[in-house]
């Protein structure tokens, strides 16, 4: 059972890394600190593929933490 959880944890981690890397940038680096604050805190919602990537990242992150806790509990 422990091996299955560890394999799922590794697969989930790889999927989360891929989803994070595929997301488009929301700011322009350090320029968001001073001049881009209205863009950073604006009410602009993600649309299309950005929305799918964002939701997928959230789901894989939650799954990652659940699997990590289960893995710690099993050991």
N, C-alpha and C positions, 0 to 999 in steps of 0.2 A: 504493500500500500504506500509506503514511504517513497519508493522509487517512482511510482506513478505521479505522486504529488510533485516530486522534484522535476520530473520531465515536463509536466504541465507548467511549472513555475518558469523553467527555462524558455519554453515555447512562448509563454505569455510575455516574458521580458523582451524577447526578440521582436515580437509583434508590437509591443509598446514603443520600442526604439524606432522601428520602421515608421509607425504612425506619427511619432513626434518629428522625425526628420522630414517627412513628407509635408508637414504643415507649412503654410506660408508665413512669413514674418509679419508680426503685428505692429512693430515699431521699427525705427531706424537706428537701433543701437542706443548710444548715450544721448542722442538728440531728443529722445522721448522724455528725458528728465526735465528739460527746460521748456523747449518750444512745442513739444508734441503732447503735452498733458491733456489737451482737449480731445485728441485722438485716442489717447490711452484710456481715458475714462469716459469716452463718449458712449452713446447708446447704439452703436452700430453692431448689428447682429451678423454673425457669419452665415453665409448662404452657400448652397450647393455643396461642392466637394469639401470646402473648409468646415462646414457644419458636420458632415459625415466623419471627417478626420478628428474633429474635436470630440464628438460623442464617442467614437471608437477609442480615443485616448483615455477618456474618463472611465469607460467600461473596463478597459484592460488594466488601468491603474487600480481600480477597486478589486478586480479579480486577482491582481498581483498581491495586494495586501492580505486578502483572504487566504490565498494559497500560502503566503509566507507565515501567517499565524497558524494555519493547519500544519505546515511543515515543522514549525517549532513545537507544536503540541505533540506531534507524533514522535519526535525524537525525544 
